[in-house]
Amino acid sequence: MDKKVVLITGSSIGLGASIAEKFASNNYNVVINYLTHEKEALKLKNNLEEKYNIECLCIEADISKDEDIKYMHKMVMNTFHKVDVLINNASVSYDSEFDSKIKDIFMKILEINVYGTFNVTKIFGTDMLKRKAGRIINIASTNGIDTYYEYGLDYDASKAAVINLTHNLANHYAPYINVNCVCPGWIDTPMNKNMDEEFKKQEEAKILIGRFAKSEEIASLVYFLSTDEASYINDSIIRIDGGRKC
Ligand SMILES: NC(=O)c1ccc[n+]([C@@H]2O[C@H](COP(=O)([O-])OP(=O)(O)OC[C@H]3O[C@@H](n4cnc5c(N)ncnc54)[C@H](OP(=O)(O)O)[C@@H]3O)[C@@H](O)[C@H]2O)c1
């Protein structure tokens, strides 16, 4: 039987790379999308192919650019002819003080995190709809719900928009494609590599489990949402934050 195919945006590093490994270990062929970390994407492809006897396709594409996504779509269809599961994971954040926020950066965050999620979904969701099958999982953040962070207020707004987008997409693709949204709290990924140690300790103290998530712990939930066991989970916003007190 043909293997199932997962496409994970922004899977060169961080959570996306862990999600890629989780699906590969469950016998999926994997589309690894990246923007700048080509070496990491290729290394991941080689590792996963060797370890799990599956096929990976690495594609450089900016999710906010229509032409890039059309190109990615063409490459994926030429190689695998379908996508069974789409994970909208790619995202950016640029922390800065309230008074230093500028329009260009604010708009770039919205363009990538919000428009990029829509852009990729629109083109791959159309194929899923034709086949009347598929799963879409958006990665937002508890920052889009109630864990406000002034330095990243533009990022927080973008994640609230991804949550809202999830509801609209679930409605649009019903009843054939379940669309859900995973909202992690802090995760130990490169996104947080420059975090001040003192700040990290303060944040860990707010979490009942007492530490940031490992990206594999988030990947397990994302994978579960793609399985038959999760067939009745649709249009849900699921937080996974270790029990965090705001
Ligand atoms: N880390 C956390 O604490 C945390 C908490 C809550 C939610 N999240 C969410 O979890 C997801 C993954 O976060 P992470 O921590 O793994 O982030 P990360 O380490 O910064 O990785 C981000 C990924 O997105 C890709 N990317 C960025 N802009 C892109 C674009 N325009 N087009 C295509 N790919 C692009 C990057 O590709 P290149 O590196 O190749 O450029 C990279 O693979 C994000 O949606 C994030 O908002 C993270």
Ligand as a Chemical Component Dictionary entry (heavy atoms), coordinates in Angstrom:
data_LIG
# 
_chem_comp.id                   LIG 
_chem_comp.type                 NON-POLYMER 
_chem_comp.pdbx_formal_charge   0 
_chem_comp.three_letter_code    LIG 
# 
loop_
_chem_comp_atom.comp_id 
_chem_comp_atom.atom_id 
_chem_comp_atom.alt_atom_id 
_chem_comp_atom.type_symbol 
_chem_comp_atom.charge 
_chem_comp_atom.model_Cartn_x 
_chem_comp_atom.model_Cartn_y 
_chem_comp_atom.model_Cartn_z 
_chem_comp_atom.pdbx_ordinal 
LIG N1  N1  N 0  9.164  27.541 20.855 1  
LIG C1  C1  C 0  8.130  27.870 21.618 2  
LIG O1  O1  O 0  8.272  28.152 22.819 3  
LIG C2  C2  C 0  6.739  27.883 21.025 4  
LIG C3  C3  C 0  5.655  28.079 21.895 5  
LIG C4  C4  C 0  4.369  28.081 21.365 6  
LIG C5  C5  C 0  4.163  27.888 20.021 7  
LIG N2  N2  N 1  5.239  27.715 19.196 8  
LIG C6  C6  C 0  4.969  27.534 17.780 9  
LIG O2  O2  O 0  5.503  26.294 17.362 10 
LIG C7  C7  C 0  5.893  26.391 15.975 11 
LIG C8  C8  C 0  7.345  25.978 15.822 12 
LIG O3  O3  O 0  8.125  26.831 16.642 13 
LIG P1  P1  P 0  9.685  26.582 16.867 14 
LIG O4  O4  O 0  9.976  27.019 18.232 15 
LIG O5  O5  O -1 10.062 25.233 16.414 16 
LIG O6  O6  O 0  10.274 27.693 15.863 17 
LIG P2  P2  P 0  11.740 27.815 15.229 18 
LIG O7  O7  O 0  12.688 26.960 15.959 19 
LIG O8  O8  O 0  12.021 29.278 15.134 20 
LIG O9  O9  O 0  11.501 27.243 13.758 21 
LIG C9  C9  C 0  10.668 27.935 12.889 22 
LIG C10 C10 C 0  10.567 27.172 11.586 23 
LIG O10 O10 O 0  9.739  27.949 10.694 24 
LIG C11 C11 C 0  10.421 28.105 9.456  25 
LIG N3  N3  N 0  10.031 29.355 8.804  26 
LIG C12 C12 C 0  10.078 30.608 9.309  27 
LIG N4  N4  N 0  9.602  31.486 8.406  28 
LIG C13 C13 C 0  9.242  30.752 7.300  29 
LIG C14 C14 C 0  8.672  31.079 6.051  30 
LIG N5  N5  N 0  8.378  32.342 5.730  31 
LIG N6  N6  N 0  8.440  30.079 5.172  32 
LIG C15 C15 C 0  8.746  28.794 5.465  33 
LIG N7  N7  N 0  9.274  28.419 6.662  34 
LIG C16 C16 C 0  9.529  29.398 7.563  35 
LIG C17 C17 C 0  11.894 28.058 9.783  36 
LIG O11 O11 O 0  12.602 27.682 8.613  37 
LIG P3  P3  P 0  14.176 28.033 8.426  38 
LIG O12 O12 O 0  14.773 27.909 9.799  39 
LIG O13 O13 O 0  14.650 27.023 7.456  40 
LIG O14 O14 O 0  14.239 29.435 7.913  41 
LIG C18 C18 C 0  11.907 26.987 10.881 42 
LIG O15 O15 O 0  11.943 25.698 10.290 43 
LIG C19 C19 C 0  5.623  27.839 15.568 44 
LIG O16 O16 O 0  4.358  27.938 14.955 45 
LIG C20 C20 C 0  5.626  28.572 16.892 46 
LIG O17 O17 O 0  4.900  29.780 16.846 47 
LIG C21 C21 C 0  6.526  27.698 19.662 48 
# 
loop_
_chem_comp_bond.comp_id 
_chem_comp_bond.atom_id_1 
_chem_comp_bond.atom_id_2 
_chem_comp_bond.value_order 
_chem_comp_bond.pdbx_ordinal 
LIG N1  C1  SING 1  
LIG C1  O1  DOUB 2  
LIG C1  C2  SING 3  
LIG C2  C3  SING 4  
LIG C2  C21 DOUB 5  
LIG C3  C4  DOUB 6  
LIG C4  C5  SING 7  
LIG C5  N2  DOUB 8  
LIG N2  C6  SING 9  
LIG N2  C21 SING 10 
LIG C6  O2  SING 11 
LIG C6  C20 SING 12 
LIG O2  C7  SING 13 
LIG C7  C8  SING 14 
LIG C7  C19 SING 15 
LIG C8  O3  SING 16 
LIG O3  P1  SING 17 
LIG P1  O4  DOUB 18 
LIG P1  O5  SING 19 
LIG P1  O6  SING 20 
LIG O6  P2  SING 21 
LIG P2  O7  DOUB 22 
LIG P2  O8  SING 23 
LIG P2  O9  SING 24 
LIG O9  C9  SING 25 
LIG C9  C10 SING 26 
LIG C10 O10 SING 27 
LIG C10 C18 SING 28 
LIG O10 C11 SING 29 
LIG C11 N3  SING 30 
LIG C11 C17 SING 31 
LIG N3  C12 SING 32 
LIG N3  C16 SING 33 
LIG C12 N4  DOUB 34 
LIG N4  C13 SING 35 
LIG C13 C14 SING 36 
LIG C13 C16 DOUB 37 
LIG C14 N5  SING 38 
LIG C14 N6  DOUB 39 
LIG N6  C15 SING 40 
LIG C15 N7  DOUB 41 
LIG N7  C16 SING 42 
LIG C17 O11 SING 43 
LIG C17 C18 SING 44 
LIG O11 P3  SING 45 
LIG P3  O12 DOUB 46 
LIG P3  O13 SING 47 
LIG P3  O14 SING 48 
LIG C18 O15 SING 49 
LIG C19 O16 SING 50 
LIG C19 C20 SING 51 
LIG C20 O17 SING 52 
# 
